[in-house]
Amino acid sequence: MEVFKLPLSAMWIEPLWLFGQILLILLAGYIAQRFVAKCLTRLGERYPLPPQLLMPLRGGLRWLIMGSALIFVLERLGVSATVLWTALSGFVAVAAVAFFAMWSVLSNLLCAILIFTVGPFRIGDVVELVDTTDKPGVKGRVVAINLLYTTLIEAEELGTGSAMVQVPNSLFFQRSVRRWRGSDVFPSNGFEK
């Protein structure tokens, strides 16, 4: 069995040719990006377009052009564009699901920070979340505020004892809140100091 060997110069031609193609693709992407940026600048000078419109448009087109050039480079290196697109869309789908799953927790954390900094109420205050102006909502004295919940203790009603209610912090920014400072006395509703 005879083994066919290429001369040394032929073994270097293919990698150099591939490197040249990659360099040409990146150069074409850079030139196209610069050309589009220059056209957008001229368009902004010729017509009264606000810079708030041109800056995101220029950035988005730059990412699109350079991303396309990167896909072409990876395709020249043997990576399938279909595989890349599938991986990217799968990653985006998982990230979107994770973001929506975490949205409630992140919302409560942000609202807790706002409660601590702005101080719409404090421990010892009596607060009431109002669904509508004629319909009473959750009402109680604030006994604890943490990063996710505000704990209220409801008034004793006819010997049933008081109950603790944990209200998500985001509800205090989604609904109307009635507040009475902790030093006030409310004997009619069971909140004596």
Buried (B, 14 or more C-beta within 10 A) or exposed (E): EEEEEEEEEEEEEEEEEEEEBBEEBBEEBEEBBEEBBEEBEEEBEEEEEEEEEBEEBBEEBBEEBBEEBBBBBBEBEEEEEEEBEEEEEEEEEEEEEEEEEEEEEEBBBBBBEBBEEEEEBBEEBBBBBBEEEEEEBBBBBBEEBEBBBBBBBBBEEEEEEBEEBEBBBBBBBEBEBEBBEBEEEEEEBBBEE
